[in-house]
Amino acid sequence: MRTKPFQDITSFGTATIGERGQVVIPAEIRKRLRVKNGERFIVFFAHSEAVIFIPANRFGKMISEFDKKLAKFKHLTK
């Protein structure tokens, strides 16, 4: 089954950058991610001019899952 691009992207409103460059992540996103005050994020800047926040404690698992999926496609390059 093919998925539609961006089908899993949900908008939760806006975020504002404060005087010290801090960004407040909307409460609904924090709730869905189950993150608490003080938790760290890995932050990426994409060529599409998007900023991506990934909870640091889940980054390793995400990379591992991505690596497994890439391995499935390796045979296509041989």
Beta strands, then each sheet from edge to edge (+ up, - down):
strand 1: 41-45
strand 2: 51-55
sheet 1: 1+ 2-
end
